[in-house]
């Protein structure tokens, strides 16, 4: 249990608060919990995000950002961080950020592909006096256009907001019959995913779009345990691609250590820590051998101090450790989880059989 003292001596009051509440089960009226909540406004991690908020509630990139993301994506990313740190709808910055994102929502519940004159997939566009006009558009629908803004709102505590519910309904309408989500559509025709993000056992499934959709569903108090989320997670578990250097990447990105780059490549890395987080939220069981293999994999990487090291940014290691410990403590051995996916080796670019 050496990790307890190491995590509780971290400089971030937000991390110490999460450890007390989520790992040590301290009640909200605990004196130390109340003290840490009062100190959160002075947390350097939170202050960094709050300093980048615009007057209209949106977020801008920090120095050296270079990702050229639109305001919707940047605001959603900031809400993910603030929500992960423990701030919710009662915080004025979170409330203004959510209002900005909701103001960009379309009538059908989705968010637009166009943000600040740029298409999500990088295709061309031209600007008229009052609107952005698409030119040579390959995609007319990409699930992440809605899944990522919704993910930010869900982390910030707005999952059950009526406007968020409309976005969830839109996502479910775009789910494939096999259970995943596609790369997108050109008019009504699905577009195949590139090999590196192909979804196992799914013809048109895209791992990036499926991960984004499942992550949003996993934060909804009711939808997280329904068939749509479970089927999506089942397909993600079938990927079975475990690499030590990607462990904890999603946590590092959420708290602002890793840049939030990418459209289709946003979930290019298969982060086992993220998959374990989705597993306990959606209700996957340790009786599923794929889940148990993920648990064995991460336990082998735990060092003698009880921590998981994040090599690129060592200061993130304690956050990754907290996230993994929370997942490991909440995974159940017996649930009503049922997998229908065969365990077959996944190849991003399968070799075609020779004709002769």
C-alpha contacts under 8 A as a table, 3 or more apart, distances in Angstrom:
res1	aa1	res2	aa2	distance
1	X	4	X	5.77
1	X	306	X	7.04
2	X	5	X	5.89
2	X	6	X	6.66
2	X	305	X	5.92
2	X	306	X	6.11
3	X	6	X	5.00
3	X	7	X	5.95
3	X	305	X	6.43
3	X	306	X	5.13
3	X	307	X	6.34
4	X	7	X	5.41
4	X	8	X	6.06
5	X	8	X	5.14
5	X	9	X	6.12
6	X	9	X	5.45
6	X	10	X	6.72
6	X	318	X	7.92
7	X	10	X	5.40
7	X	15	X	7.43
7	X	16	X	6.53
7	X	19	X	7.22
7	X	318	X	6.22
7	X	322	X	7.68
8	X	15	X	7.83
8	X	16	X	5.13
8	X	19	X	7.21
9	X	16	X	7.47
10	X	13	X	7.53
10	X	15	X	7.20
10	X	16	X	6.77
10	X	318	X	7.88
12	X	15	X	5.42
12	X	16	X	6.52
12	X	43	X	5.90
12	X	44	X	7.42
12	X	45	X	7.55
13	X	16	X	5.03
13	X	17	X	5.96
13	X	36	X	5.63
13	X	37	X	7.69
13	X	39	X	6.40
13	X	40	X	5.90
13	X	43	X	6.29
14	X	17	X	5.06
14	X	18	X	6.24
14	X	36	X	7.24
14	X	37	X	7.68
14	X	40	X	5.97
14	X	43	X	6.99
14	X	85	X	5.66
14	X	86	X	7.14
15	X	18	X	5.10
15	X	19	X	6.20
15	X	85	X	7.27
15	X	319	X	7.07
16	X	19	X	5.13
16	X	20	X	6.25
16	X	36	X	7.58
17	X	20	X	5.20
17	X	21	X	6.20
17	X	33	X	6.20
17	X	36	X	6.01
17	X	37	X	7.23
18	X	21	X	5.22
18	X	22	X	5.52
18	X	23	X	7.38
18	X	85	X	7.71
18	X	86	X	7.63
19	X	22	X	5.50
19	X	23	X	5.07
19	X	24	X	6.38
19	X	322	X	6.84
20	X	23	X	5.90
20	X	24	X	4.86
20	X	25	X	6.14
20	X	26	X	5.53
20	X	33	X	7.21
21	X	24	X	5.83
21	X	25	X	4.73
21	X	26	X	4.89
21	X	27	X	6.78
21	X	28	X	7.69
21	X	33	X	7.69
22	X	25	X	5.61
22	X	26	X	7.83
22	X	326	X	6.81
23	X	325	X	7.55
23	X	326	X	6.26
23	X	329	X	7.91
26	X	30	X	6.45
26	X	33	X	7.40
27	X	30	X	5.46
27	X	33	X	7.65
28	X	33	X	6.24
28	X	34	X	7.01
29	X	33	X	6.99
29	X	34	X	6.58
30	X	33	X	5.21
30	X	34	X	6.30
31	X	34	X	5.25
31	X	35	X	6.24
32	X	35	X	4.99
32	X	36	X	6.20
33	X	36	X	5.24
33	X	37	X	6.27
34	X	37	X	5.17
34	X	38	X	6.42
35	X	38	X	5.25
35	X	39	X	6.50
36	X	39	X	4.95
36	X	40	X	6.31
37	X	40	X	5.30
38	X	41	X	7.00
39	X	42	X	5.65
39	X	43	X	6.82
40	X	43	X	5.05
40	X	46	X	7.45
41	X	46	X	6.80
41	X	47	X	6.90
42	X	46	X	7.42
42	X	47	X	6.57
43	X	46	X	5.36
43	X	47	X	6.11
44	X	47	X	4.95
44	X	48	X	6.03
45	X	48	X	5.33
45	X	49	X	6.86
45	X	255	X	7.46
46	X	49	X	5.35
46	X	50	X	6.25
46	X	82	X	6.85
46	X	85	X	7.79
47	X	50	X	5.05
47	X	51	X	6.03
48	X	51	X	5.45
48	X	52	X	7.02
49	X	52	X	5.53
49	X	53	X	7.11
49	X	78	X	6.56
49	X	82	X	7.91
50	X	53	X	5.57
50	X	93	X	7.15
52	X	59	X	5.74
52	X	60	X	5.67
52	X	61	X	7.00
52	X	62	X	6.74
53	X	57	X	6.18
53	X	58	X	5.80
53	X	59	X	4.44
53	X	60	X	6.43
53	X	93	X	7.80
54	X	57	X	5.43
54	X	58	X	5.33
54	X	59	X	5.65
54	X	60	X	6.94
55	X	58	X	7.31
56	X	96	X	7.43
56	X	100	X	6.91
57	X	93	X	7.13
57	X	96	X	4.62
57	X	97	X	4.54
57	X	98	X	7.75
57	X	99	X	7.24
57	X	100	X	5.61
58	X	71	X	6.11
58	X	72	X	7.32
58	X	74	X	7.63
58	X	75	X	5.34
58	X	96	X	7.70
58	X	97	X	5.56
58	X	100	X	6.04
58	X	101	X	7.78
59	X	71	X	6.13
59	X	74	X	5.64
59	X	75	X	4.84
59	X	78	X	7.14
59	X	97	X	7.73
60	X	71	X	6.67
60	X	74	X	6.49
60	X	75	X	7.71
61	X	65	X	5.49
61	X	66	X	7.92
61	X	74	X	7.17
62	X	65	X	5.42
65	X	68	X	7.55
65	X	259	X	7.55
67	X	259	X	7.72
67	X	260	X	7.53
67	X	261	X	5.79
69	X	73	X	6.25
69	X	74	X	6.36
69	X	261	X	7.73
70	X	73	X	5.50
70	X	74	X	6.28
70	X	115	X	5.12
70	X	116	X	5.71
70	X	118	X	7.65
71	X	74	X	5.07
71	X	75	X	5.85
71	X	115	X	7.06
71	X	116	X	7.36
72	X	75	X	5.22
72	X	76	X	6.08
72	X	101	X	6.15
72	X	104	X	7.86
72	X	115	X	7.10
72	X	149	X	6.78
73	X	76	X	5.09
73	X	77	X	6.10
73	X	148	X	7.13
73	X	149	X	6.49
74	X	77	X	5.07
74	X	78	X	6.25
75	X	78	X	5.08
75	X	79	X	6.23
75	X	97	X	6.34
75	X	101	X	7.33
75	X	152	X	7.76
76	X	79	X	5.10
76	X	80	X	6.24
76	X	97	X	7.98
76	X	101	X	7.54
76	X	148	X	6.79
76	X	149	X	5.03
76	X	150	X	7.64
76	X	151	X	7.19
76	X	152	X	4.29
76	X	153	X	6.80
77	X	80	X	5.09
77	X	81	X	6.52
77	X	152	X	6.01
77	X	254	X	7.05
77	X	260	X	7.39
78	X	81	X	5.17
78	X	82	X	6.24
78	X	152	X	7.39
79	X	82	X	5.09
79	X	83	X	5.80
79	X	94	X	6.52
79	X	97	X	7.13
79	X	98	X	7.78
79	X	152	X	4.96
79	X	153	X	6.53
79	X	155	X	6.73
79	X	156	X	5.67
80	X	83	X	5.25
80	X	84	X	5.99
80	X	151	X	7.05
80	X	152	X	4.53
80	X	153	X	7.35
80	X	154	X	7.92
80	X	155	X	5.18
80	X	156	X	6.42
80	X	254	X	6.23
81	X	84	X	5.04
81	X	85	X	6.16
81	X	155	X	7.91
81	X	254	X	5.13
81	X	255	X	5.24
81	X	256	X	7.33
82	X	85	X	5.09
82	X	86	X	6.44
82	X	87	X	5.42
82	X	88	X	7.62
82	X	94	X	7.37
82	X	155	X	7.94
82	X	156	X	6.77
83	X	86	X	5.09
83	X	87	X	5.00
83	X	88	X	5.94
83	X	152	X	7.96
83	X	155	X	4.77
83	X	156	X	4.18
83	X	157	X	7.06
84	X	87	X	7.37
84	X	155	X	6.36
84	X	156	X	7.60
84	X	254	X	7.62
84	X	255	X	7.78
87	X	90	X	7.72
87	X	91	X	6.41
87	X	94	X	7.44
87	X	156	X	6.82
88	X	91	X	5.83
88	X	94	X	6.54
88	X	156	X	5.10
88	X	157	X	5.52
89	X	92	X	7.45
89	X	94	X	5.84
89	X	95	X	5.32
89	X	156	X	6.46
89	X	157	X	6.06
89	X	158	X	7.22
90	X	94	X	7.51
90	X	95	X	6.86
91	X	94	X	5.37
91	X	95	X	6.18
92	X	95	X	5.02
92	X	96	X	6.16
93	X	96	X	5.24
93	X	97	X	6.14
94	X	97	X	5.10
94	X	98	X	6.16
94	X	156	X	6.92
95	X	98	X	5.20
95	X	99	X	6.20
96	X	99	X	5.05
96	X	100	X	6.26
97	X	100	X	5.16
97	X	101	X	6.46
98	X	101	X	5.18
98	X	102	X	6.12
98	X	153	X	6.41
99	X	102	X	5.11
99	X	103	X	6.06
100	X	103	X	5.13
100	X	104	X	6.78
101	X	104	X	5.39
101	X	105	X	6.76
101	X	149	X	7.13
102	X	105	X	5.19
102	X	163	X	7.23
104	X	111	X	6.58
104	X	112	X	7.76
105	X	109	X	6.24
105	X	110	X	5.95
105	X	111	X	4.86
105	X	112	X	7.35
106	X	109	X	5.49
106	X	110	X	5.48
106	X	111	X	5.65
106	X	112	X	6.97
107	X	110	X	7.39
108	X	166	X	7.37
108	X	167	X	7.79
108	X	170	X	7.04
109	X	163	X	6.99
109	X	164	X	7.69
109	X	166	X	4.81
109	X	167	X	4.39
109	X	168	X	7.88
109	X	169	X	7.62
109	X	170	X	6.00
110	X	145	X	7.37
110	X	146	X	5.23
110	X	166	X	7.88
110	X	167	X	5.51
110	X	170	X	6.40
111	X	145	X	5.89
111	X	146	X	5.16
111	X	149	X	7.66
112	X	115	X	7.19
112	X	145	X	6.52
112	X	146	X	7.80
113	X	119	X	5.85
113	X	120	X	5.68
113	X	140	X	7.85
113	X	141	X	7.41
113	X	142	X	7.58
113	X	145	X	5.81
114	X	117	X	6.05
114	X	118	X	5.55
114	X	119	X	4.76
114	X	120	X	6.47
114	X	132	X	7.53
115	X	118	X	5.40
115	X	119	X	6.60
115	X	120	X	7.63
117	X	125	X	6.71
117	X	126	X	7.37
117	X	127	X	6.85
117	X	132	X	5.90
118	X	122	X	6.67
118	X	123	X	7.78
118	X	124	X	7.68
118	X	125	X	6.73
119	X	122	X	5.07
119	X	123	X	5.78
119	X	124	X	7.15
119	X	125	X	7.12
120	X	123	X	7.68
120	X	145	X	7.49
120	X	263	X	6.32
121	X	139	X	7.67
121	X	263	X	6.63
121	X	264	X	7.47
123	X	135	X	7.60
123	X	136	X	6.94
123	X	137	X	6.21
123	X	138	X	7.27
124	X	134	X	6.85
124	X	135	X	5.57
124	X	136	X	6.40
124	X	137	X	7.19
125	X	132	X	6.96
125	X	133	X	5.90
125	X	134	X	4.77
125	X	135	X	5.16
125	X	136	X	7.95
126	X	132	X	6.10
126	X	133	X	5.41
126	X	134	X	6.58
126	X	135	X	7.03
127	X	130	X	7.77
127	X	131	X	6.15
127	X	132	X	4.51
127	X	133	X	5.81
128	X	131	X	5.47
128	X	132	X	6.06
128	X	133	X	6.89
134	X	137	X	6.15
137	X	140	X	7.03
138	X	186	X	6.01
139	X	142	X	6.79
139	X	184	X	6.21
139	X	185	X	5.59
139	X	186	X	4.85
139	X	187	X	7.66
140	X	184	X	7.29
140	X	185	X	5.74
140	X	186	X	5.19
140	X	187	X	5.92
141	X	145	X	7.77
141	X	184	X	5.16
141	X	185	X	5.20
141	X	186	X	7.05
141	X	187	X	7.95
142	X	145	X	5.69
142	X	146	X	7.98
142	X	182	X	7.62
142	X	183	X	6.12
142	X	184	X	4.26
142	X	185	X	6.80
142	X	209	X	7.72
143	X	146	X	5.83
143	X	147	X	6.06
143	X	171	X	6.76
143	X	174	X	7.27
143	X	181	X	7.03
143	X	182	X	7.32
143	X	183	X	7.32
143	X	184	X	6.58
143	X	209	X	5.79
143	X	213	X	7.35
144	X	147	X	4.55
144	X	148	X	5.51
144	X	208	X	7.95
144	X	209	X	5.53
144	X	212	X	6.32
144	X	213	X	7.29
144	X	263	X	7.83
145	X	148	X	6.42
145	X	149	X	7.31
146	X	149	X	5.63
146	X	150	X	6.05
146	X	167	X	6.88
146	X	171	X	7.40
147	X	150	X	5.07
147	X	151	X	5.91
147	X	171	X	7.28
147	X	209	X	7.80
147	X	212	X	5.56
147	X	213	X	5.25
147	X	216	X	6.40
148	X	151	X	4.90
148	X	152	X	6.41
148	X	212	X	6.36
148	X	213	X	7.96
148	X	216	X	7.73
149	X	152	X	5.24
149	X	153	X	6.41
150	X	153	X	5.03
150	X	154	X	6.02
150	X	159	X	7.73
150	X	164	X	6.67
150	X	167	X	7.04
150	X	168	X	7.89
150	X	216	X	6.36
151	X	154	X	5.07
151	X	155	X	6.20
151	X	212	X	7.52
151	X	215	X	6.89
151	X	216	X	4.68
151	X	219	X	7.95
152	X	155	X	5.31
152	X	156	X	6.36
153	X	156	X	5.12
153	X	157	X	6.45
153	X	158	X	5.15
153	X	159	X	6.36
153	X	164	X	7.61
154	X	157	X	5.22
154	X	158	X	5.02
154	X	159	X	4.28
154	X	216	X	6.62
154	X	219	X	5.97
154	X	220	X	7.02
155	X	158	X	7.38
155	X	159	X	7.68
155	X	219	X	6.91
157	X	160	X	7.89
158	X	161	X	5.21
158	X	164	X	6.86
159	X	164	X	5.79
159	X	165	X	7.08
159	X	219	X	6.99
159	X	220	X	5.51
159	X	221	X	7.93
160	X	164	X	6.30
160	X	165	X	6.10
160	X	220	X	6.98
160	X	221	X	7.99
161	X	164	X	5.12
161	X	165	X	6.22
162	X	165	X	4.96
162	X	166	X	6.44
163	X	166	X	5.19
163	X	167	X	6.59
164	X	167	X	4.99
164	X	168	X	6.28
165	X	168	X	4.99
165	X	169	X	6.23
166	X	169	X	5.06
166	X	170	X	6.30
167	X	170	X	5.01
167	X	171	X	6.32
168	X	171	X	5.08
168	X	172	X	6.28
168	X	217	X	7.61
169	X	172	X	5.16
169	X	173	X	6.29
170	X	173	X	5.20
170	X	174	X	6.61
171	X	174	X	5.21
171	X	175	X	6.54
171	X	213	X	7.09
172	X	175	X	5.16
172	X	228	X	7.37
174	X	181	X	6.78
174	X	182	X	7.98
175	X	179	X	6.23
175	X	180	X	5.91
175	X	181	X	4.96
175	X	182	X	7.47
176	X	179	X	5.28
176	X	180	X	5.46
176	X	181	X	5.58
176	X	182	X	6.89
176	X	205	X	7.46
177	X	180	X	7.63
178	X	202	X	6.23
179	X	228	X	6.72
179	X	231	X	5.27
179	X	232	X	5.37
179	X	235	X	7.50
180	X	199	X	7.56
180	X	202	X	7.19
180	X	205	X	5.37
180	X	206	X	7.20
180	X	210	X	5.45
180	X	231	X	7.35
180	X	232	X	5.15
180	X	235	X	6.99
181	X	204	X	7.78
181	X	205	X	5.31
181	X	206	X	6.02
181	X	207	X	7.82
181	X	209	X	5.74
181	X	210	X	4.85
181	X	213	X	7.53
182	X	185	X	7.74
182	X	190	X	6.96
182	X	191	X	7.26
182	X	192	X	7.54
182	X	193	X	7.28
182	X	204	X	5.40
182	X	205	X	4.49
182	X	206	X	5.02
182	X	209	X	6.56
182	X	210	X	7.41
183	X	190	X	7.49
183	X	191	X	6.04
183	X	192	X	6.50
183	X	193	X	5.45
183	X	204	X	7.19
183	X	205	X	6.74
183	X	206	X	5.17
183	X	208	X	7.97
183	X	209	X	6.41
183	X	264	X	7.89
184	X	190	X	5.93
184	X	191	X	5.77
185	X	188	X	5.89
185	X	189	X	5.25
185	X	190	X	4.42
185	X	191	X	5.68
186	X	189	X	5.29
186	X	190	X	6.48
186	X	191	X	7.00
190	X	204	X	6.88
191	X	204	X	6.80
192	X	203	X	7.63
192	X	204	X	5.15
192	X	205	X	7.57
192	X	206	X	7.92
193	X	197	X	6.34
193	X	198	X	5.44
193	X	204	X	6.37
193	X	205	X	6.73
193	X	206	X	5.40
194	X	197	X	5.75
194	X	198	X	6.07
195	X	198	X	5.05
195	X	348	X	4.55
195	X	349	X	5.37
196	X	268	X	7.37
196	X	348	X	5.13
196	X	349	X	7.46
197	X	206	X	5.70
197	X	207	X	5.01
197	X	208	X	6.42
197	X	268	X	6.44
197	X	348	X	7.17
198	X	202	X	7.92
198	X	204	X	7.80
198	X	205	X	6.23
198	X	206	X	5.10
198	X	207	X	5.78
198	X	348	X	6.31
199	X	202	X	5.70
199	X	203	X	7.83
199	X	204	X	7.74
199	X	205	X	4.92
199	X	206	X	5.10
199	X	207	X	4.93
199	X	235	X	6.94
199	X	236	X	7.12
199	X	239	X	7.19
200	X	205	X	7.71
200	X	235	X	6.21
200	X	236	X	7.37
200	X	238	X	6.07
200	X	239	X	5.79
200	X	346	X	6.48
201	X	235	X	7.16
201	X	238	X	7.96
201	X	341	X	7.85
202	X	205	X	5.07
205	X	210	X	7.35
206	X	209	X	5.50
206	X	210	X	5.99
207	X	210	X	5.04
207	X	211	X	5.83
207	X	236	X	7.14
207	X	267	X	7.31
207	X	268	X	7.77
208	X	211	X	5.26
208	X	212	X	6.24
208	X	264	X	6.13
208	X	265	X	6.82
208	X	266	X	6.50
208	X	267	X	4.80
208	X	268	X	6.43
209	X	212	X	5.15
209	X	213	X	6.18
209	X	264	X	7.58
210	X	213	X	5.14
210	X	214	X	5.95
210	X	232	X	6.53
210	X	236	X	7.78
211	X	214	X	5.20
211	X	215	X	5.89
211	X	232	X	7.90
211	X	236	X	7.35
211	X	267	X	6.98
212	X	215	X	5.17
212	X	216	X	6.36
212	X	267	X	7.73
213	X	216	X	5.27
213	X	217	X	6.29
214	X	217	X	5.01
214	X	218	X	5.98
214	X	229	X	5.55
214	X	232	X	6.13
214	X	233	X	6.64
214	X	278	X	7.86
215	X	218	X	5.10
215	X	219	X	6.82
215	X	278	X	6.74
216	X	219	X	5.60
216	X	220	X	7.12
217	X	220	X	5.42
217	X	223	X	5.92
217	X	224	X	5.10
217	X	229	X	6.04
218	X	221	X	7.85
218	X	223	X	7.26
218	X	224	X	4.38
218	X	225	X	7.68
218	X	229	X	6.92
218	X	278	X	6.34
218	X	281	X	5.78
218	X	282	X	5.76
219	X	224	X	6.46
219	X	281	X	7.46
220	X	223	X	5.41
220	X	224	X	5.45
221	X	224	X	6.18
222	X	225	X	6.40
222	X	226	X	7.31
223	X	226	X	5.27
223	X	228	X	7.99
223	X	229	X	7.14
224	X	229	X	5.77
224	X	230	X	7.68
224	X	281	X	6.89
224	X	282	X	5.16
225	X	229	X	6.51
225	X	230	X	6.56
225	X	281	X	7.88
225	X	282	X	5.05
225	X	283	X	6.46
226	X	229	X	5.86
226	X	230	X	6.33
227	X	230	X	5.02
227	X	231	X	5.83
228	X	231	X	5.34
228	X	232	X	6.26
229	X	232	X	5.19
229	X	233	X	6.17
229	X	282	X	6.90
230	X	233	X	5.14
230	X	234	X	6.05
230	X	282	X	6.46
230	X	283	X	7.95
230	X	284	X	7.96
231	X	234	X	5.03
231	X	235	X	6.50
232	X	235	X	5.34
232	X	236	X	6.43
233	X	236	X	4.94
233	X	237	X	6.10
233	X	278	X	7.49
233	X	279	X	7.38
233	X	282	X	7.96
234	X	237	X	5.20
234	X	238	X	6.46
234	X	339	X	6.26
234	X	340	X	7.56
234	X	341	X	6.84
235	X	238	X	5.09
235	X	239	X	7.07
235	X	341	X	7.08
236	X	239	X	5.54
236	X	275	X	7.91
237	X	240	X	6.06
237	X	275	X	7.50
237	X	290	X	6.63
237	X	291	X	7.57
238	X	290	X	7.72
238	X	341	X	6.74
238	X	342	X	7.70
238	X	343	X	6.66
238	X	344	X	7.71
238	X	346	X	7.80
239	X	346	X	6.07
240	X	290	X	7.40
240	X	345	X	7.91
240	X	346	X	7.39
241	X	270	X	6.65
242	X	270	X	7.20
242	X	271	X	7.56
242	X	272	X	6.48
242	X	294	X	7.80
242	X	297	X	7.74
243	X	246	X	5.84
243	X	247	X	6.89
243	X	270	X	7.78
243	X	271	X	7.72
243	X	272	X	7.90
244	X	247	X	5.37
244	X	301	X	7.64
245	X	310	X	7.68
245	X	311	X	7.45
246	X	249	X	5.44
246	X	269	X	6.54
246	X	270	X	6.86
246	X	271	X	5.40
246	X	272	X	7.74
247	X	271	X	5.18
247	X	272	X	5.88
247	X	273	X	5.72
247	X	310	X	7.48
248	X	251	X	5.37
248	X	252	X	6.32
248	X	271	X	6.38
248	X	272	X	7.59
248	X	273	X	5.50
248	X	274	X	7.06
248	X	310	X	6.97
248	X	320	X	5.38
249	X	252	X	5.05
249	X	253	X	6.20
249	X	258	X	7.56
249	X	269	X	7.98
249	X	271	X	6.38
250	X	253	X	5.05
250	X	254	X	6.11
250	X	271	X	6.97
250	X	273	X	7.94
250	X	274	X	6.42
251	X	254	X	5.11
251	X	255	X	6.30
251	X	274	X	7.82
251	X	319	X	7.16
251	X	320	X	6.28
251	X	323	X	7.63
252	X	255	X	5.53
252	X	256	X	6.33
252	X	257	X	5.16
252	X	258	X	5.53
252	X	316	X	6.24
252	X	319	X	7.86
252	X	320	X	7.50
253	X	256	X	5.13
253	X	257	X	5.59
253	X	258	X	4.32
253	X	259	X	6.12
253	X	260	X	6.23
254	X	257	X	7.63
254	X	258	X	7.75
255	X	258	X	7.96
256	X	259	X	6.63
256	X	260	X	7.99
257	X	313	X	7.30
257	X	316	X	7.46
260	X	266	X	7.50
261	X	265	X	7.91
261	X	266	X	6.37
262	X	265	X	4.86
262	X	266	X	4.42
263	X	266	X	5.23
264	X	267	X	7.34
264	X	268	X	7.55
265	X	268	X	4.67
266	X	269	X	7.98
267	X	270	X	7.04
271	X	274	X	5.31
271	X	275	X	6.46
272	X	275	X	4.91
272	X	276	X	6.13
272	X	294	X	6.63
272	X	298	X	7.87
273	X	276	X	5.17
273	X	277	X	6.28
273	X	298	X	7.91
273	X	323	X	7.59
273	X	324	X	6.18
274	X	277	X	5.03
274	X	278	X	6.30
275	X	278	X	5.08
275	X	279	X	6.01
276	X	279	X	4.81
276	X	280	X	6.46
276	X	291	X	7.42
276	X	294	X	7.36
276	X	295	X	7.82
276	X	324	X	7.69
276	X	327	X	6.05
276	X	328	X	7.76
277	X	280	X	5.69
277	X	281	X	6.38
277	X	323	X	7.67
277	X	324	X	7.61
277	X	327	X	5.35
278	X	281	X	5.17
278	X	282	X	5.97
279	X	282	X	5.42
279	X	283	X	5.87
279	X	284	X	4.92
279	X	285	X	7.75
279	X	291	X	7.64
279	X	331	X	7.42
280	X	283	X	5.01
280	X	284	X	5.92
280	X	285	X	7.85
280	X	327	X	6.28
280	X	330	X	6.01
280	X	331	X	5.02
280	X	332	X	7.57
281	X	284	X	7.95
283	X	331	X	7.64
283	X	332	X	7.78
283	X	335	X	6.88
283	X	336	X	7.90
283	X	337	X	6.43
284	X	288	X	7.37
284	X	291	X	7.49
284	X	331	X	7.40
284	X	332	X	7.63
284	X	335	X	7.17
284	X	337	X	5.37
284	X	338	X	7.98
285	X	288	X	5.63
285	X	291	X	7.10
285	X	331	X	6.65
285	X	332	X	5.50
285	X	333	X	5.38
285	X	334	X	5.89
285	X	335	X	5.69
285	X	336	X	7.80
285	X	337	X	5.87
286	X	289	X	6.90
286	X	291	X	5.69
286	X	292	X	5.28
286	X	331	X	6.72
286	X	332	X	6.04
286	X	333	X	4.65
286	X	334	X	7.14
287	X	291	X	7.61
287	X	292	X	7.04
287	X	333	X	5.84
287	X	334	X	6.86
288	X	291	X	5.43
288	X	292	X	6.40
288	X	339	X	7.39
289	X	292	X	4.94
289	X	293	X	5.93
290	X	293	X	5.04
290	X	294	X	6.30
291	X	294	X	5.09
291	X	295	X	6.37
292	X	295	X	4.97
292	X	296	X	6.22
293	X	296	X	5.06
293	X	297	X	6.06
294	X	297	X	5.01
294	X	298	X	6.37
295	X	298	X	5.41
295	X	299	X	6.20
295	X	328	X	7.39
296	X	299	X	5.20
296	X	300	X	6.33
297	X	300	X	5.49
297	X	301	X	6.93
298	X	301	X	5.21
298	X	302	X	6.72
299	X	302	X	5.33
301	X	308	X	6.50
302	X	305	X	7.92
302	X	306	X	5.80
302	X	307	X	5.53
302	X	308	X	4.96
302	X	309	X	7.76
303	X	306	X	5.41
303	X	307	X	5.51
303	X	308	X	6.26
303	X	309	X	7.68
304	X	307	X	7.41
307	X	317	X	7.03
307	X	318	X	6.83
307	X	321	X	5.52
308	X	317	X	5.91
308	X	318	X	7.40
308	X	320	X	6.61
308	X	321	X	5.30
309	X	314	X	6.48
309	X	316	X	7.98
309	X	317	X	4.82
309	X	318	X	7.86
309	X	320	X	7.77
309	X	321	X	7.88
310	X	313	X	5.84
310	X	314	X	5.27
310	X	315	X	7.82
310	X	316	X	6.21
310	X	317	X	4.91
310	X	320	X	7.39
311	X	314	X	5.56
313	X	316	X	5.71
313	X	317	X	7.47
314	X	317	X	5.35
315	X	318	X	6.94
316	X	319	X	5.32
316	X	320	X	6.33
317	X	320	X	5.10
317	X	321	X	6.05
318	X	321	X	4.90
318	X	322	X	6.16
319	X	322	X	5.13
319	X	323	X	6.25
320	X	323	X	5.10
320	X	324	X	6.16
321	X	324	X	5.23
321	X	325	X	6.03
322	X	325	X	5.18
322	X	326	X	6.12
323	X	326	X	5.23
323	X	327	X	6.36
324	X	327	X	5.09
324	X	328	X	6.09
325	X	328	X	5.10
325	X	329	X	6.03
326	X	329	X	5.26
326	X	330	X	6.33
327	X	330	X	5.31
327	X	331	X	6.24
328	X	331	X	5.62
332	X	335	X	6.61
347	X	350	X	5.30
